[in-house]
Amino acid sequence: MTLSSYLPKRFGLSPFLIMALLLAGMAQASDSVWVRVHHTAEDAVQRGLAPTLSDYGAFQWGQVTSAELEAMQRAGMSVTASANPFLLTLGGETFDPLDQAAFNARFQPYQADPRGDFHLIQFQGPVRAEWLAQASAGGMEMVQYIHPFTYVVWADALSLSSARNLSSVRWVGDFLPEFRVIPEQRGLGSGNEPTNILVSRHVNLRSLQSDMRALGASILNVTPYLGHFQILEVSAPGDRYMDLGRMAGIYTIQQAIPMMPRGEMSNQAIVNPNFTSNQNTVPGYAAWLADTGYDGDGVIVSIIDGGIRTTHQDIVGQMSPCVIQGSPTSCTTGNDSHGTHVAGAVAGSGASGVTDAGGFLRGQGVAPGARMVQQRYQSNGLTYSFGSTCTSPTGPYCTTPSGMLVLFREAQLSGALLANNSWGSTGIKIGYDLPSQQVDVVTRDANPDLPGAQPVLPVWSVMNGGGTVSGACNNNSLGAPDEAKNLFAVGSTQLIPGSFVGGSVPNPSNFFNVSYNSAHGPACDGRVGVHIVAPGCATDSPTAGSDSAYSAGFCGTSMASPVVSGALAVFIERYRDLHAADPSPAMMKAAMMGVAINMHGNQGANGQTITETPSGIQGFGRVDLDAAVNPPHAVMYFDQETVFTDVGQDWSLRLVADDPTEPVRVMLVWTDAHGSGLGGSTPAWVNLLDLAVEADTGTYLGNQIGSDGFSQTGGTPDARNNMEAVFLRADQHNGAVFDVTVNAANIVADALNPHSPDSPQQDFALVCYNCVMGESTFTLGLAPSQLGVCLPDSGSDEQVIDVTVGAQADYVGTVALATAGEPAGISSLVDPSSVAAPGAATWTLTISDSAPAGSYLLELIGDDGDESKSAGLALLLDAFLADGPGLTNPANAATDVSLTPSFAWSAQAGAVEYRFQLASDSSFDTILVDEVLDETSFVPGDELATGTEYFWRVSGINL
């Protein structure tokens, strides 16, 4: 093998490469820290800080010294800092994949199939759309995003080699068997267990089945899933899971989890009558519904449970047909007290007139005008009937993955917009697993057979258990699928400590205590876990004993979610009346959480005082239906009207309080792309948005909420949850205009099309209570808002910036555009020079070789004759590097070089990084390795070929 060096005078770098090169950082200096600066480049320059970070528009990202971080913080900038933001959590371990020694100590070697297998690829930082396009162009298939900056990919050896040569890629590695099997399920017994396995759609199932049979496993059913996968329902020996995980093309192997109804705790009510109570409404609720004008009329709610006594005197006439999708089906009937109690709480008619001793109607649900669909999760064909935990004829039941999909497809076919679920795993927690992933999928689209999205919101009672349960995360008591992101996770509060049925006197102060039975978060990956709480211990509702049977002794989270489902049905009717459209699942959640009653200072299920919002104990608080459907002031709804397609984009709006003497409440929710489903503590969040409200009194970030239940300045954006709130007191907004901004902090997957994903995109729902549009005006936007340019060696270069002129409220006008702040040697041209809003223009900078190096803040000025505004462009001009670094090893024309040679070069004055390229030809038309480094040496990850001549070169980078 011969190696020849090639020393160019200078590399010409495209704007993309300039930005990308700033991200490289395999080696980390001891005095350095990685930062996400939650400000634009213009903000940084205005605060006297040079724009040396990578510009993402809405934020800046990169590596700085400790002194630079302190300067940013002293300047009042919002900064998220991390010594190492590249740590992955997989297979129960947290590690930096570049720490090879630690990696090898934790995991066993694995031989991937070079023809195709699952692998991992980690990028150099927040992932840009063009990076994904480059990786995909090399033949790699992006399968699943995992925080941070990482994807599970399907790739062969050639496409992996191509990815390793991309400057945007930090690390490429194998997707190991330890990542495919949840740690708690690696020590099961030898008996056959009901098992759910995801495999690549590229796998030859006949060959795979043959290999699985050799391990004693057999495939029972196959279902296509999410474009990339097939779901296998399998009977497999529990002690062979790791052996199955070593088969190429298998993504995850998980034991089916036993599911049970959640919350029938009547025995506790008998021994401790303080926990019995009347049903969840108050005397005169029917009159309240009449005054409100909405009772859920026209809304269909699916009741997925054990069955409903449809002949009960307060349920008869309340049912809607269940539409069968095929076989197996959930459209079966049963006479079950739990399901009947749930159904009565959602939409019982109260027509019987039966009351308790306090005059409360015992059979009236929250939404008596709604209609219900009966579905049974334990119907034949939807569950496994073997294994160590799934053999009882009366439960628990282990729902198959295809069974979960059938449940929600039939709910959608039956016309339901939401489905109440008071069932799930009990006493088992393994994090965000396959059932959790599937629930997140159906929230966006429950029926892939129909064009477009067919969403169904799963309203789900979290597990009962106020303490903690052994498992992957010992700081919570959540089960499956409680940790899903897109469902509405409901905890339970006390109703009254005594029952009107028994004639006791209520104590309303207990309304705002979380009941002792309610499970709590956080989720295994640190997300909140519980979203909202509602009365559930104990409630009065029909039961299945007879057509006139009731019970006030049901205490549990099972009784809480029907209250929320009924409340949503009433809200949906009102929303339809206002907008002639159905609210999205994200909007349903936002509307309820935005006005939930904060329970700070009250008691949580674990006996401790509630001190945080949002929290794993109360979520955002106790449901308040009256505030959601009878708001005293104007409400603004923005429901999935905007779609982000790349990191760093933003959406903003100027608003003002309808009543300046009352609080403003802003709630943001987005239906996120599904997580990995790998269980444990592996992060489940994918696309991340940041909410910020800029008021006269400061900047308020999402979920930075103080002990008084209102937002406070400072802190950093929530980096986990897909629900964010800003609540302002009257003295915080002062009746003045305020700016609401949603920033795209991470856009890495297609959240809109889970079954056939394409390029990354994410929408959102936002509701603002006590809000009206602010002033009618125009806005200015620049892309990019930061520009780093090498001065030309001679002559001049041009740089083009896209200009957006927006219109806010009912603004109509023409905006004249001009520029200011250009140093000598730079000229500007804006075309066109005036724009009718909304519209666009281009700003062309001509930069000559005489321009002085340095940092500058240029301004684009817009003037419509009544108002003048400006948008800043942070410009960094760097001097031309006339010479490249000296190449020292291997020598030019060296022969008999190692197949893994160590390349070295001398440091170059003014260079902050180096670009190394290795090619098979002297013209560098075929580049084999292209890396950006902050060191003066490099060793290729793959061996070079024998008997081959190679050429290499290095250039210095001073931007």
C-alpha positions, 0 to 999 in steps of 0.5 A: 500500500502506498500513501501520497500526501497532497497539500492544498493551498486552502479548502473552500468550505460551503456554508453547511460545512462551516456550521457543521464543522463547529460541532465536532468534538470527539476529544473534550478539553478538561476546561470545556463544557457543552452548551445549548444557549437559548437565544438567537445569535443576534442576542449573543452579539448584543450581549457582547459575546462573539458568535462562536457557536453553531447557529440553529436559529432559535438557539446556539449549540457547541463547546465553550470554556468554563469562563465563557459559560460564566460570562454567558450566565453573568450576561443573563443568558439562559444556558443548558450546560453539560460536561458530556451531552452524548451519554446514551442509556440503553440496556440498563447502562449509561455510557459514552459510546466513544469510551471503548474501554467502558463500552467493552466492560459493559457489553458482550461482543456481537457479530452483526450481519454485514448483509443487513442488521440494526446498528446505532449512529450518533451525530455530532449534536442536535440533528439537522435535516440535511445530516439525515439526508446525507446518511440516508443517501448512503443507503442507511435506513433511519428506524428509531431516534433515541436521545441524545442525537442517536438513531437505530438504523438498518444498514449493511456494511457498505452503508455503515462505511459511508456513514463513518466518513460523514463529518456530521457523524460522531460514532457508528456501532452495533445494536447489541443483544443487551439493548434488545432485552429488558434487563429484568427479563433476562433471568426468566425460567425455562418455561414457554412465555408469551413473547412480543418480538419486533423484527425488521421488515427486511428479515426473511421470516422463514429463515428466522422461524427455523432459527427460532425453532432451534431455540424452542420458540415458535411464531404464532402470528405476524403483523406489519407495524410502523413501516420498518417492522413486523410484530411477532407473537411468539411462544418462547422459553424465558431463558432463551431471550438473550439467545434470540437477541443475538439473531440479526434483524431482531429489534426487541424481545419482551415478555407479555405483561399481565393486565387487570382492571385498575381500582376496584378496592371495595374491600378497603372501603368496607374496613375503612369507611372514611374512604367511601363517598358519593358519586363524583357530581354535586346536587344540581349537576343537571342544572349546571349542564343545562346552563352550560349548554353542553352535555357531550351530545354527539360525542362517542366515547369507547369504554375498553374494559371488562364489559357493560350491563347495557340494560341498566336503567341509567345506561340503557339508551346510552350505547352506540354500536361497536364496528367489527374490523375482522377477526379477532375483535374486541366488539364482544359483550360482558356483564362486568361490574367494573366496566359498568361502573366506569361506563356510568361515570362517563355517560350514565343518564341519571334517568332513573332519578335514584339518589343517595341520602344527600340528593345526588343522582347515583346514575348520572355521569359527567357527560350524559349526552354522550354515547358509548361503545362497549369493547372488551380487552380480554376478548378471545384472540386478543390475549395470550392464554399461556405462560407463567402469568397469563393462564388464569381464565379470569385474569390477568390477561396478557394483551397481544400487540396485534390485540392492542392495535385491534382495540383502537382500530375498532374504537376509531371505526366505531366513531370514538374520538377517545377511549377510556381505559381503566386497566393495565399492568399491576405491580410490574414496571419496566419503563416505556415498553412496546404497549406504551409505544403502541398507545403513542402510535394510535393517539396519532393514527389508530387506523392505518387502513384509512387515508390521513390520520385517524386519531383516538385519545386513550384516557388511561388510569395509571396503576394503583399503588401510592408507594413504589414498586420494584422494577426498572425504576424504584422511584415510581409506581407506574405500570404499563402503558402508563409511561406513554407520552401521548395518552392522557394519564390520570391519577386519583384524588379523594372525593369526600371522606365519607358517603352520603349513602351512609349519611355522613358529612362531607369535608371538601378540603379533602377534594384536593388530596391525591388518594392513597391508592394513586400511583405516581411518577416520575417515569423511568426516564424522568418524564412526569408520568401523571398528567392530571388527577380527578376524583376516584376514591370513592365514587358512586355509579351503576354496577352489574348486579342488576338493572338497578344496582349501584355502588359507592365503594369503588375506590381507585384510579379506574374511577378517576379516568371516566371523570376525565373522559366525560369531561372531555366529551363535554369539552369536545361538544363545545369545541365543535360548536366554536370551530366546526371541527374536532379537537386533536388529542393534543388540544384535548389535553391542553384544554384540560391541563391548562386550567387544572387546579393546582394542589400545592400544599395538599397531600400526595398519595405517598403521604408527602406534601405536593410541592411541584407543578408539574409533578409525578404526583398530581401532573398539572393538577385536578381537572376543572370542567367548569373552567374549560367549558365556561371560561370567564374570559376569551380563549385562543386555540391553535390546533396543529396549524403549524408544522416544524420540519427542522431543528431551530425553527420557531412560531410566535404570536403577540397576545394581550390579556382579555382581562388585565386584572386576571391571570393568563394561562398558556398550555402547549402539548404535542403528540410526539413521535413514538419512542423506542419501546425498549423499556427501562430508563432509555429516554422515550422523548423524540421531538422536543419543543420549547415554550417561552413567554416574553412579558414586561417582567421577564422571560418565562419558560415552560414548566418553570412553575413556582410554589404559588402555582405561577411561572417564574423567570430563570431556569432552562427549558423542559428537555423531556416532557411533551406538555409545557405550561406558562401561568402568569399572574396579573402583576406578571403580565401587567395587562401589556402585550406579551410574546408567546414563542414555540421553538423547535428544539429537536425535530428528528422524526415524523410525528405525523405519519407513524405508519409510513414515516417520511422526513422529520416533522412535528405539529403542536396544540396551544391554548391561551386562557384570558387571551386576545390578539395583541397589536396588529403589526408586521414581523421580520425573520432572517435565515440564517441569523448567524453567518460565519465567512472566510474572507476571500483570498482575492476578489469577492464572495456573495452570501444570501440570507432569506428574509421573511416579512410576516403579518400578525393579527389582521395586519395589512401593509407594505414594508420597506426594507433597508440594511445597516451596520456593514463594515468597510468592504461589504455591500448589501442588496435587498430584493425586493426593497419593499414587501407586502406582508406576508411576503419574502425577500433576499438579502445579498451580502457582497464581501470583498477581500478588503473587509476587516476580520471580526464580529459584526451585528448587521441589521435588516430594518423594516418600516411601514410608515407607522412603525420601524423594526429590525432583525439582526444578523450576527456576522463573523469574518475570519481571515484567509488561511493561506497555507495548510498545516504541515503533513508529518506522517506518513511521509509522501509516497511512503510504502509498506504502511500499516493497514491502520496508519496513524496520520499526523500533521503540525499545528497551524496558527489560527486554526481551531479544527482540521479537516482530514480527507483520504482519497483513492485518487490525487484529484480527490474525486473519490473521497473515502474518509472525510473527518473534522478533528480538533487534534493533529492526528487521526487513525481510520476506524476501518483497515485500508486495502493492501496493494492500493495507493491512497492520497491524503490532505489536511486543511485548517479551519478557523471558523 
